[in-house]
Amino acid sequence: MSDTSPHALRVLVIDDDPEGARSLSELFRCYGCATAVAYSGRVGLRLSKLFRPELVFVDFDMPDMNGLEVVSEAKLIDAEAGRHVMYVCLTGGGPEITEEKAGASGFNRLLYKPLKVTDLLAVLLAARPGNFVAGTNAPAIRPARPAYTNRTPRH
């Protein structure tokens, strides 16, 4: 059973590295997001139709489809459904992908592995800009862990 809000930011992670994909998904869950994971581009595209993500992280280098191919097909799915989705390209680096090439292919951001948590949080804020503004109706992106109120300070 999921403990995320029905208004939680929906994040899909498409990466052929199961450990990395699951870790990224768990991090987003800690920040109150609803998440789904796919370990190939083809499965990611099918899952996108069902899960309807608002934010998608796509590994650039996968065996069945590279990230550019995934985003190209995903944009067609989004257009048919009338959805606006933010896409983030994940890469270990190399000459195959640049900011310009990623942008021209439909990615909104390019992040290099190993990923920095601050970069990931900046992407979450960009996906839902009003999350940290007081008085908005958008659900906040914040750690899901409850605050420790009855805790004795340690010295």
FENQUI-V295189 format. One record per backbone hydrogen bond with DSSP energy under -1.0 kcal/mol. CO is the residue of the C=O (numbers start at 1). NH is the residue of the N-H. If there is no record, write none. Layout:
co;nh
CO;NH
CO;NH
//
This chain:
co;nh
5;8
9;34
10;54
10;55
11;36
12;57
13;38
14;59
17;21
18;22
19;23
20;24
21;25
22;26
23;27
24;28
25;29
26;30
28;33
29;32
30;144
34;11
36;13
38;15
40;44
41;45
42;46
43;47
44;48
45;49
46;50
47;51
48;52
54;86
55;12
56;88
57;14
58;90
60;67
66;70
67;71
68;72
69;73
70;74
71;75
73;77
74;78
75;79
76;80
77;81
78;82
78;83
86;56
87;108
87;109
88;58
89;111
90;60
91;113
98;102
99;103
100;104
101;105
102;107
103;106
109;89
111;91
116;120
117;121
118;122
119;123
120;124
121;125
122;126
123;127
124;128
128;131
130;133
133;136
147;149
//
